[in-house]
Amino acid sequence: SHRISLALRDLGPFEARLRDHLLPLAAALTAELRVTPFETRRLELELAAHNDGAFLSYHTDIHRAGADPRATLRVLSGVYYFHRAPKAFCGGQLRLHELLPRGEAEHFVDIEPEHNSCVFFPAWMPHEVLRVSCPSRRFEDSRFAINCWFRKGV
């Protein structure tokens, strides 16, 4: 399987607040990550919960949103982490791989899902979420993340 997690795409009243906070960051993130400048056509958001045994296998985030002329392409990816204190899970690191064909890449960096932290990276960067261990299996003890993707028109 490719992914074990729970995901929610409708963030209700929080969606507008997140957009208002994230959209102004696009230019600075683009410059910092040395991505070719682009106009953000759309911001895609998702709330993910990873509980015991959850993971997301090796992939990139470049996806087209349909085949019509208004289609968009993911350019930047972001993850905001939050969880209960004290932390009741282990694992769930974001593993960023070097840009080589799968199986040839030897180097990677693991980013801990620390509470109230955020990471951004180019959407074309191969990555995965390592398996989570949550002994209680209670939903509220999960590894939570808000994933975001800045999209440009194609």
N, C-alpha and C positions, 0 to 999 in steps of 0.2 A: 504494500500500500504506500501511497505517496504522502499522506497526511493523516494524522490523528489529532484532532483538536475540535473545539467548538468555535464557531465564528458567527458574528452578528454584523450585518452591513447597515442596518438602520440604527443610527446612534441617537435618534430623537432630538431633543432640544440641545444636546451637547454638540451635535454636528456643526451648527453655525458657529459656536464659540471656538471649536477646534479649527475650522476653516479660517476664521478671522485671525487666529494666532499663527497658523502655519503658512498661509499664502504669502505674507510679507517676508518670510524667510527664504523664499525660492532663489532670489538673486544672489544672496550671500552664500547659500549652500552650493549653488552652481559654481560660483567662483572658488570657494574653499575646496570643493571636490574636483575642480578642473574639468568640469563637464561643459561642453559647448553650450553657450547661452541659448535659452529658448523661452517662449512665452507659455506660461502655464494655462492650458485650456481647461483643465479639470483637475480637481483634487479628489482622489478616491480614498475612502476611509473604511477601516474594519476593526472591530474589537475581537480579539482572540483570547481564548482561555485554554491553557495546556495543563491537564491534570495527569495523574499517574499513567505512565506509558505513552504519553503524547509526544509527537515529534513532527517535523516537516522535512522531507528528504531534499537532497541536493537539487537546486533549481536556480533559475534567474527569474527576475520579475518583469521581463519585457513581454508584455501581452498587448495585443491590439484590442480595442473595445469595439468590435464589429467591423463590417466591411463597407459601411456607408461613408460618404465624403466627410462626415463630421467625426470620423473615427479618431481616436487618440492613441498615443503610445506612451507607456510608462518610461520616465527618464530618471527620476530620483525615487529612492525608497527610504522610508523612515520607520523606526520602531520606538515607541515610548513604553517603558516598562513600569509596572506597579504591582504591588502585592501586599498582603497582610504583614504586620509586624507582630511577633517575629516571623521570619520567613519559614514556611512549612513545607517547602519542596527543595529539591536540589536538581542540578542539571538544567536543561533548557537554554544552554548557551547558544548564542548566534555565532555560527562558524562561517567566517568569510574566507573564501578560497581564492588563490591566485587565478588569473585569467589564462588558463591553459585547458586543453581538452580533458574531460573527466578521465581520471586514471593516470594522467601525466602530471597533474598538479601535486607538488610535494609540500608546499607551504600554505599555511592557513593561520588565521588568528581567531581565537575564541573570545567572545564578549559576554561577560556575565550579565544576566538580567537583573541589574541592581534597581531597587525601588526608586522611583522618580528620576530615572535616567533615560536618555534618548540617544539614538545613533542614526546617522544618515549615511547612505552609500549609493553609488550609481546602480540603477536598476539592472544593468547588464552584468553586475558582479555575481558570480556563482556563490551560493550560500545555502545553509540549512539550519534547522533548529534541532539541537541534540535532544535525545530522549530525556523526559522529565520523570523524576521519581517523587511522588507525593503520597507518602504512606497513609495519611488519613483518608485520602480519596474524597475529601469534602470539597465541594465546588469553591467555597470561599478561600481555600488554601492553594488554589491554582496559581500558575504563572500567568499573569494577565499582560496583554500588550495591545496598544492601539497601533495598528499598521497604517501607514499612509503612502500614497504613490502620487507624485506630481506627474501629470500627463501633458504632453504637447500634441498639437494637431499634426496629422500626417497627410 
